[in-house]
Every structure is written in structure tokens, then in C-alpha cells.
Amino acid sequence: MSKSPDDKLIEELEGLRERFNRTTDRIVKDIGRQKKIMERSDKRQRQEYDELQRRFDEIERLNKEIEETQREVVFTMGAIGESRSKETGNHVRRVAEYSKLFALYYGLAEEEAELLKQASPMHDIGKVAIPDSILNKPGRLDEHEREVMNTHAQLGYEMLAYSTRPLLKLAATVAYEHHEKWDGSGYPRGLKGKDIHIGGRITALADVFDALGSERCYKNAWDDARIFELFREEKGKHFDPDLIDIFFQHIDEFLEIRDRLKDDL
């Protein structure tokens, strides 16, 4: 018995529905497999990301340790250089604090000012190579002794110049240029004005301020009035005039640092 058109249509629809269901089942299974693959992939990616993050954190921690160790070494070496000339560790601490204060008021960024604070204790590191007979001689040095003493700036630079690290590079520059003078009459290269690195100009003034107010083997400590008079006379000669202005505009802050870090008697 032949099928009616309606029966044929129903059979075709049933066949289409079966094929649709089979296709749907296959797609669902494929989606399930892809989901599992993606979940495994996501898990692996998360694990890889976590491992990378752990390694980055470890590298950052080690870099911080290296930087901290470097700062400690720089400060300690600076203190050693000063101790050979009978200075105290507080001298380099005061110079460091003065230097940062000058740098901030001069307009350097906080990061630059902090870097100078860390580098400035090395300004006299070259003195470790100067004979004790000259370094600690009471009274004035003769011409030959003065020439030998003046080599400490070049020696300090040569000790530090090999490094590519920003802190030691700046320390090398400060050691090299902290005896240059604004009018070009300083040493070792006779640099003038802003040809002298700002770190050298700042450390020069910070060092002289502290040295004049401290007892040395070759001199008594100066009183403040005498120091201030010298600074006014040497504005634009020995010292950067802008830095002298900063000193007098913020003198209370410099004196507070000196009092807070005064030497133990």
C-alpha cells in the first residue's frame, strides 16, 4: 500500500529530527571536549602565570636586597674614608642629610635627591689612598703635601668609575667634582659654574658647612657667625650662588639636622 503524501512528509520530518538530534549530540560532545581542553589550558596558563609572578617577585626582592646592600656598602666605605682622617660617622650622615635637603630645595625630584643622599658619603673615599702622615698632619700642609692630598678627588673617581649602577656612578661624580669651585678655581679639572655636576656643587657646600663647624686635627671648630660670613663672601666664587641662597632661606632646617646628628663627645 502506497504511502500518502502526509505519511512521506512525516517520515522526512522524523529523519530530519533524528539527524538534528545526532548532530546536536555530536556538537554538545565536541563542546564538552573543548571546554575540558580550555579548562586544562586555563589551569596551565594560571599555573604558568603564578610561577612567572613568583619569579618576578623573587627578582624584585633580590634587587631590593642588592640595592640596600649597595647603599650600606657605599655608606660604610664613606665612613671608612672619613675615619682615616679622624672624622666621625656622623659627619657623613650629616653631609648626606644636608645634600638631600639642598637637592630638594634646588628642585631635584625626590628620587634624585635620595640618590644624592646615598652617594654623597663617598665624596672623600679617595682619602683611603692618602698617607697618614699627610692626612692627619697637624697644621698646614706644604706645597708637595697639598698636591698629594688633592689627588684624593681623582683617586676616588677612579675607584668608583667602573660601575654602571646609578648610585655608584653618581658617587664617582661627587668624589670627582666636590672640590671644584663655581668660579673655576677648584680642582682637579678647574670646572666652572654649571659645568660642575649639581651633585658635586651640593656636596661641596654640605661638606664645607659641616667641616667648618667640626673640630679637626689641623683646626678648631668655627662658630656659626664666622661660617655664615664666609658663605656670603664665597657666594658665586667657591659656591653656587643659588645654593647659598637656599642655605640662608632654610637655615633652621640645616641647623636642626646638625643638632640631631651631633657627634657624641
C-alpha positions in Angstrom: 0.0 0.0 0.0 1.5 3.3 -1.1 2.1 6.0 1.5 0.2 9.1 1.4 1.9 12.4 0.9 1.3 13.2 4.6 3.0 9.9 5.7 6.0 10.7 3.5 6.2 14.2 5.0 6.1 12.8 8.5 8.9 10.3 7.7 11.0 13.1 6.3 10.4 15.2 9.3 11.3 12.2 11.6 14.5 11.7 9.6 15.4 15.3 9.9 14.7 15.3 13.6 17.0 12.2 14.1 19.8 13.8 12.1 19.3 17.0 14.0 19.5 15.2 17.3 22.6 13.3 16.3 24.3 16.5 15.1 23.2 18.2 18.3 24.6 15.4 20.4 27.9 15.5 18.5 28.2 19.3 18.8 27.4 19.0 22.6 30.1 16.4 23.0 32.6 18.5 21.0 31.8 21.5 23.1 32.3 19.4 26.2 35.7 18.2 25.0 36.7 21.8 24.0 35.6 23.0 27.4 37.7 20.5 29.2 40.7 21.3 26.9 40.1 25.0 27.6 39.9 24.4 31.4 43.1 22.4 31.3 44.7 25.2 29.2 43.4 27.9 31.6 44.7 26.0 34.6 48.1 25.6 32.9 48.1 29.2 32.0 47.2 30.2 35.5 49.9 28.0 36.9 52.4 29.5 34.4 51.3 33.0 35.3 51.6 32.3 39.0 55.1 30.8 38.5 56.1 33.9 36.5 54.7 36.2 39.1 56.6 34.3 41.8 59.8 34.6 39.9 59.2 38.3 39.3 58.6 38.9 43.0 61.7 37.0 43.8 63.8 39.1 41.3 62.3 42.3 42.8 63.1 41.1 46.3 66.7 40.3 45.3 67.1 43.6 43.5 65.9 45.4 46.7 68.4 43.4 48.7 71.2 44.3 46.3 70.2 48.0 46.4 70.1 48.0 50.2 73.4 46.2 50.4 74.9 48.6 47.9 73.7 51.6 50.0 75.2 50.1 53.1 78.5 49.4 51.4 78.6 52.9 50.0 77.9 54.5 53.4 80.4 52.2 55.2 83.1 52.9 52.7 82.4 56.6 53.0 82.7 56.3 56.8 85.9 54.4 56.5 87.4 57.2 54.3 86.4 59.8 56.9 87.6 57.7 59.9 91.1 57.6 58.4 91.2 61.4 58.8 89.8 61.2 62.3 86.3 62.1 61.3 83.2 60.5 62.8 80.5 58.5 61.1 78.1 61.3 61.9 80.0 63.6 59.6 78.9 61.6 56.5 75.4 61.2 57.9 75.1 65.0 58.2 76.5 65.6 54.8 74.1 63.1 53.4 71.1 64.8 55.0 72.3 68.3 54.1 72.8 67.1 50.5 69.2 65.8 50.2 67.8 68.9 51.7 69.8 71.1 49.2 68.7 68.9 46.3 65.0 69.1 47.1 65.0 72.9 47.5 67.1 73.2 44.3 64.3 71.4 42.5 65.5 67.9 42.0 62.9 65.1 42.2 62.6 63.1 45.4 64.2 60.1 43.7 67.2 62.1 42.5 67.6 63.8 45.9 67.5 60.4 47.7 70.1 59.1 45.3 72.4 62.0 46.1 71.9 61.4 49.8 73.1 57.9 49.3 76.0 58.8 47.1 77.4 61.8 49.0 79.0 59.8 51.8 81.5 58.6 49.3 82.8 62.1 48.4 86.2 61.6 50.2 86.7 57.9 49.6 89.9 58.7 47.7 91.4 59.6 51.1 92.0 55.9 51.8 94.9 56.1 49.4 96.5 59.2 51.1 99.4 58.6 53.6 98.5 59.1 57.2 101.4 61.4 57.6 99.7 63.9 55.3 96.1 63.0 56.1 96.4 63.6 59.8 99.2 66.2 59.9 98.6 68.9 62.5 98.8 72.4 60.9 99.1 73.4 57.3 100.3 71.2 54.5 103.3 72.2 52.5 103.1 72.5 48.7 104.0 68.9 48.0 101.7 67.6 50.7 98.9 69.6 49.3 99.4 68.2 45.8 99.3 64.7 47.2 96.2 65.5 49.3 94.4 66.9 46.2 94.8 63.7 44.3 92.1 62.1 46.5 89.4 63.5 44.2 90.9 61.8 41.1 91.6 58.6 43.2 88.0 58.5 44.5 86.6 58.8 41.0 88.9 56.1 39.6 87.8 53.7 42.5 84.1 54.1 41.5 84.0 55.0 37.8 83.9 51.3 36.6 80.4 50.8 37.9 77.3 51.1 35.7 74.9 51.3 38.7 73.3 54.8 39.1 74.3 55.1 42.8 78.0 54.3 42.2 78.1 56.4 39.0 76.8 59.4 41.0 79.2 58.7 43.8 82.1 58.7 41.3 81.0 62.1 40.0 80.6 63.5 43.5 84.0 62.2 44.5 85.5 63.8 41.4 83.8 67.2 41.5 83.2 68.2 45.1 86.4 70.3 45.2 85.6 72.2 42.0 84.6 75.8 42.5 81.9 77.9 40.9 84.5 80.4 39.6 86.7 77.7 38.1 89.5 77.9 40.6 88.9 74.4 42.1 90.4 71.0 41.3 91.1 68.5 39.8 89.8 69.9 36.4 89.1 73.5 37.1 85.4 73.2 36.1 83.3 76.3 36.3 79.7 77.1 37.1 77.1 74.6 35.9 79.7 72.6 34.2 80.1 71.2 37.7 77.6 68.4 38.3 74.8 69.6 40.7 75.8 66.6 42.9 79.3 68.0 43.2 78.1 71.5 43.8 75.7 70.4 46.6 78.1 68.1 48.3 80.8 70.7 48.3 78.7 73.1 50.2 77.3 70.4 52.5 80.8 69.1 53.3 82.3 72.6 53.9 79.4 73.6 56.2 79.9 70.5 58.3 83.7 70.6 58.2 84.0 74.2 59.3 81.7 73.6 62.3 83.7 70.5 63.4 86.9 70.0 65.3 89.7 68.7 63.0 93.3 67.7 63.7 94.5 70.9 62.0 91.9 73.4 63.2 89.4 74.3 65.8 85.6 74.4 65.1 84.3 77.7 63.7 81.4 79.4 65.3 78.2 79.9 63.1 78.7 83.7 62.6 82.1 83.1 61.0 80.8 80.3 58.8 77.9 82.4 57.6 80.2 85.3 56.9 82.4 83.0 54.8 79.4 81.7 52.8 78.3 85.2 52.0 81.8 86.1 50.8 82.2 82.9 48.7 78.8 83.1 47.0 79.5 83.0 43.3 83.1 82.3 44.0 83.5 78.9 45.7 79.9 78.1 45.9 76.9 78.0 43.6 75.0 81.3 44.4 71.6 79.6 44.2 72.7 77.0 46.8 73.9 79.8 49.2 70.5 81.4 48.9 68.8 78.1 49.7 71.1 77.7 52.7 70.1 81.0 54.2 66.4 80.7 53.3 66.2 77.3 55.1 69.0 77.7 57.7 66.8 76.5 60.6 66.4 73.1 58.8 70.1 72.7 58.3 70.9 73.6 61.9 68.2 71.1 63.0 70.0 68.3 61.1 73.3 69.3 62.7 71.9 69.3 66.2 70.0 66.0 65.7 73.1 64.2 64.4 75.7 65.9 66.5 78.8 63.9 67.5 78.9 62.0 70.7 81.5 63.5 72.9 
